[in-house]
Amino acid sequence: MSSAEKAYRISAQKNFKLNDIDTKDKSLVSAGKEEREAYISQTAPLLDELQNRLYAENKNKVLVVLQGMDTAGKDGTIRKVFQSIDPLGVRVQAFKSPTVIESAHDYLWRVHQVVPQAGELVIFNRSHYEDVLITRVRGWIDEAECRRRLEHINDFERLLTETGTTVIKFFLHISKEEQRERLQKRLDDPAKNWKFNPADLEDRKLWAQYQSQYETVIATTSTKYAPWYVIPADSKSTRNQLILDILINRLTALNMQYPVVDTTGWPNIVE
């Protein structure tokens, strides 16, 4: 287990607090922003090599979950951390408000349909956790239903892992002040105006409630088979370096191999 895994992996515990992890912590990354970005560019091809082995071996499945408050950097993480990966065998799945058909089923129905198949790496930009976050904070479900759903999610993720899926969950941990600055940039920059959603301001008013609910969710669902990593995310380059390091270590541990092909009788030159 790498230093980043040890430092930011959350053990299931009732007294877990997000404030225990500094959103500005840079103790396990390169000293300066330029050094961090250079490290990411130099190291990202290794993640590409691991994903290539994953695809070629066609045995393991990898699910990466990205959660965080608005502006935490889910899109930016995908762009930077996975910058060198061949799109073949990788898929990004975003979750928005359920459709009419999705709402007619249980809340995990739409999620199970898009989990990775053998040889595939899937990134969830938001996820099934929205169904125990916004739903609870907004009062759309009560505490008893929330507890049931958390149990469902643990069972669901255990099912995935016991059938060959490696589940790696990241909470992108930003401060309220950092979110304010990023929201303001969306307002100030015409090229980013389209990203601004007035509903983000409503959620910002509920910051404390979201933080409390995230603490409950992470503490309850950070299991041995599907752990959460709470990543300091006020610095984008810090966030990206930490996530990249953890992913490389987790995928390396799968010991994936290229298939051995019997080339007996093959010509030396294909004309």
C-alpha positions, 0 to 999 in steps of 0.5 A: 500500500502506498503512502497516499493510500495509507494516509487518505484511505478511510476505515469504517468508523462512527467518529470520522470527520472531514475536518480531520483531513486538511483540504490543502494538505500537500505533504505527499506530493511534489513541492511545487505546482509545476513539479506536480504537473510534470510528474503527472504528465510523466506518470500518466502513461504508466496508467495507460499501460496498466489499462492496456493490460486490463483490456488485453487480459479481459478478466478484471473490471475496474470501477472508479467513483468520483464524488464531491461538492460542486466544483470539487473537480470531477471533470478536471480529474478525468481530463488530467489523470486519464490524459494518456489512456486510449479511449478503447476500454475506458468509459465515463458514466455521468449520473443526473436526475433519474429519467421517468423509466429509471424512476420506475425501477429501484434506485440501483437499477440504472447503476447496475446496467453501466458497471464495467464489463470484463477488461473495462475501466469505468469512471462514475462522475457522481454515482449511486451515492447521490441517492443517499446524499442529495435525497437525504439532505433535501429531505426526500427520504427519511433516516430509516430509508437512508440507512436501508440504502446504505446497506443496499449499497454495501451489498451491491458493492460486495456483489461487484467485488466478489464477481471481479470488479475492483471498486475505488472510490474518491471523495474530492475534498474542497473547502467552502472558500475554495468552492466560492472562488471556483463558482465566482470564476464560472461567473466571471469567465464567459467560457465557463458561464455554461457550467454555472447552475443557480442550483449550486448556490442553493446547495452551497447554503446547505454546505454543513448538511452535505458535509455531515451527510458525506461523513455518515456515508463515507464512514458507513460505506468505506469497506475493506472491499470498496474503500473510500479515499478522501483526497485534499482537492483545494489544489488541483495538481495535488488532487490529480497526483494523489489520485494517479498514484493510488490508481497506479498502485491499486491496478498494479496490485491486480498483477495483470498479464498480457495473454500468451499467444501461441505463434507456432507456425506463424510466418516471419513476415506478413505479406 
